Amino acid sequence: MQTFEDFKKLIQTMSMTRIYKQVMLQSVLKRGGAASKDEIAGDILASDVFQRDHYRKTVVDQMPGKRLVRDGALVRDGDIYCLAPSFNKLSENQRIELISECQQQIEGHISKRGDTYRRRQNNPVPGSVQYQVKLRAGGRCELCGASHAETQLDVDHIIPRNKGGANDISNLQMLCRSCNAQKRDSDDTDFRAVTDSYNDRETNCVFCQKECGDDDLAFVTEDGYPVTKGHSLIIPRRHISDYFELHGAEKNAIDRLLQQRRLELIKSDPSITGFNIGINAGHSAGQTVAHVHVHLIPRRDDDMDDPRGGVRGVIPDMRIY
């Protein structure tokens, strides 16, 4: 039977490429142990700082903010919107009646129009074309690499519609809701090359031929010449030599697999009491395989006389200080 401490440890050791799992647990917990999908979705949206920033900067102040101030319903003081002075003395019953009137307007619009948060297009992207864009992107955001399992994905016009961009598939790309909100309709950057690059392989690369595991962007394998028992390598699937040129999604995948492999090793070998994590970037740093790989080296008490300095030992004379 699982205990409170088990639950707490689960949360503390949970992989975290995005915040959704933690927010969902928080949503259920703060409602006493049960929450509806609508409640959870609302909490996730409320915690999405990029979406919130998008609405704050490009929706609230533009429309409806300007219109409501112009129409005399609200006044603005910096970042605060207040009822206009003539409406400040509403009774509680009047306030409730006006809230109800707003809700009726909202529900009527939803029943008539369906999508209440997007401007209707006279020439929407056909569903079959949207599907081809999603298929081509491999179900991932073509900027940050987030998958459709993690977040909402949108079909984006590379050249915006308001700048003459067409619905042709050559002008469309897949972006997650956050990246799309940040890009807005003033940017015509084409992120499809990022998605294409995930498929880069080198015929003669030992790591490109060694792919295994079920993560789309990286995998774990044992080192062929282990420093200690359990010495593992975490390797991006894309053929690239420099760690500093990895995409953010690849770094997230590597970090997720580092955490996962660490827990597996500790569980299988209680003698492990520490780890060294290392990356050789460049010939002068000792890199011999031109494909990024991260070393995860288990350490045990007394596996060497004096372990002080750890990775500083790459230059032996500087290890002890």
N, C-alpha and C positions, 0 to 999 in steps of 0.2 A: 504493500500500500504506500503510495507516494505521500510525502510529508510537505509541510511548508518549506523546509530547507531544500527539498528536492525541486520544488517549483521555483524557488529563488535562484538555485544553481542553474536551472534550465534557462532562465531569463539572462543570467550573467554570462553564460557560455553560448548563447544563441548567435548563429551567424548573422551578420548585419550588412548587407549590401545597400539596403534601404531601410526606412523606419517603419514599414507597414506592419510587420509582425508585432513589434513592440507596441505600436499605437492600438492595434486590434486587441491585444491582451489588456492594455490599459482601459480601453473602452468597455470591455466586458467586466473588468474588475470594479471600475468606478460606478457601474450600474448594479452592483450587488451580485454579479455572477451570470448575467444574461443580457445580451444586447442584440437588437435587430440589425439586419444588413444596412438599412437606411441610417441607423444611429452610428454604426461603425464607419460607413462611407463618409458621413458628416464629420466625424472625428479625424479621419485621414485627410479629408480636404482642409479642415481647419489647421492641421499640423503641417501642411505643405507650404513652406515659406515662399517658394518660387511662385506658386499659384496665387497666394495671398498678395505678394508684392505686385504681381501682374494686375490683379483686380484693383489694388490700391492706386497704382500709378496710371493705368490706362483705361479703367472703367469708372471707378467712383468719381474721380475729378472731371472726367470728360463728359460722360453721360451715364448716369442721371444727375450727377452733382451740379453741373452748370445749369441744366434745365430747371431743377427744383429751386435753385437760388434765384434764377431769372423769373420764375413764376411766383416767387414770394412765399413759398412754403417753408424754405430753410434759409438760414444764414450760415456763412462759413467764417470760422475763426482759426486760422492756421490749419491744423489737421482735424479740427473738430467741426462737425455739422450740428447745428441746433435748430429747433423750431423757431420760426420767425417770431419776434416779440408779440405780435397780435394773437398768436396761437399759444402763448406760454401759460395761459390761465384756463386751459381745457380741464373740465372735470374728469374724474376717473371713468365715469360711464361714457363720456364723449370720446375719450382716448380709446377705450375698448371698442366702441362702435366704429371708429375710424380704422383701427387695426383689422377688424372684421371686414370692412369695405375693401381694404387693400387685398386681403386674402381672397375675397370673391373675385376681384379683378384678376389676380394671379391664376386662380383655378380655371376661370373662364378662358384665359389666354392659353393655358396648357391644353385644355380640352380641344381648342380650335386649331392651335398651331403646332402642338407637340413639343418641339425643341425651342425652349424659351430663352436660351442664352446665346444663340448664334443668329446672325443675320441671314435670312433666307437668300439663297443664290438663285438667279434666274437660269443658270446653266451648271448644275451641280455635277461633280465627278461621278460617272456611272459606277454602280456597285461592282461590275466585272473588272473595271480598271483599278478600283481601290484594292480589290483582291489581288491583282497582279503585283501591285506595289508592295503589299504586305508580304506576298510570297517571295518577291525578289529580295526584300530586306531580311528575310529569315526570321520574321517575327520580332525584330529588335529595332530600337531607336537608332537611326543612322548617325546620331551625334554622340550620345552617351553610352549606347550599348544596352540600355535597359530592355528587358524582354517583355512580351505581352502578358506574361504571367505575373509581372511585378507592377505594371502600371498601364494606364490607358494609352494606346497609340493612335496617332492621327495621321491622315494623309495630308502632306503639306505641299503647297506650290512653291517651288524653288524661286522662280520669278513670280512675285505676288500677282494676284488677279488684278489689283488696282494699278499695276504697272504693265498690264497687257499679257500676263502669264496665261498660258493655255492649259486645258485639261489633259493634254497629251501626256502619256506615261513618261516621256523623256523629261518633263518638267515637274514630276512628282517625286516625293520622297517620304519616308516614314519617320516621324518624330514622336517622341513621347509627349504627353500633355505639357510637362514642365518646359522641355526644350522648345516646343512650339510656341508656348506663351512668351518665352524670353526672346525668341527670334522675331516675333511679331510680323508685320507685313512690310517692313522697310528694309529687309535684308534678303539678298538673293544668293546666299552661300549654299553650295551643293555639297551635302554631307555624305552622298552615296559612296564616295571613294573610301570613306572610313569603313563602311560595311564590307565593301569589296576586299579591303586589305586584310580582313580577318581570315581570308582563304589563302593568303600567301604561303606557299610551301617551297622548299628547296630540295631537289631530288637527291643531292649528295649529303644532306644534313642528317646526322645520326638522330637528332631529336625529332626532326620532321617525320622520320620513318618509324618513330617509337610511340606514336599517339595511342593513348588508352584512356579509360575513364569516361564518364558521361557528362562532364562539364563542357559547354560549347566553346569556351575561350581558353582553357588551361587544363593541365592534367598533372598527376603526381606519379613519380616512378622512383624506384630505389637507385641510389648512386652505384655505378659500376665499380667504383674503387672507394668504398666507404671509409670515412675517418673513424666512425664508431658504429656500433650495431644500430640499425634503424635509420642511418643517414639517408635522407630523402631529397629529391629534387622536385620543385614545383616549376612547371614549364609552360609558357604561353604556346598555344597551337600555332599562332602566326609566326612565320620565320622572320625574326628581327634580332639584331645583334645587341642593341643598346637598350638597357632597362629604362633610360630616361626618355626614350621615344615610344614607350608603350602608351596605348590609349587608356583613359581612365577606367573603362569597363574591364580591361585586361588586368589592371592593377587590383581592382576590386575582386576579380576572380582568383587571382593569386593569393590575396590576403585571406579570402574565404577558405581556400584549400590549405593554406598554412595552418589556420585555426583547426580545421577538420583533421588534418594529419597529426597535429600536435596531440589532440585528444585521443586519437587512435593509438598513438605510440605510448602515451601515459597509461592508458587502459590495459594495453598488452604487456607492458614492462614496468612494474612498480619501482624498479631500481633507477629509473630516469628521474633526475632532480633538477635539470636545467636544459637549456638549448642555446646553441649559437645559430644565428640566422645571417647568411652572407650572400652577397652578389658581387661577382667579378665583372666590372664594366670597363672593357678596354684591355689591349695587350699588356700595357705597363702595370695593370692591376691584376694580371695573372689569368685573364680570360683566354681559354684555349679552344673553346667551341663557340663559333660565331652565332649563337642562338641563346637568347636570354634564358637563364635558369637560376633559381633561388635555392640555396642550400639550407636545409633544415637539419641540424646536427644535434642529436640527443647527447646530453652530458650526464655523467654520474659522479657521485662523490668519489674522490680518490682515483679518477681515471687518469689523472696526471698529478705530479707532486705539487705543483703550484699553478692553479688555473688563472691567477690574477691577470687582468689585462684583456682576456678573451680575444676578441677580434683584432685588438691592437697587435696581436702576434703576426699579422701579415708582414710587418717589418720587425723581425725578432728582437733587435736591440731596443725597440721602443715599447715592448710588451709590458715590462715592469717599470713603474715610475713612482 
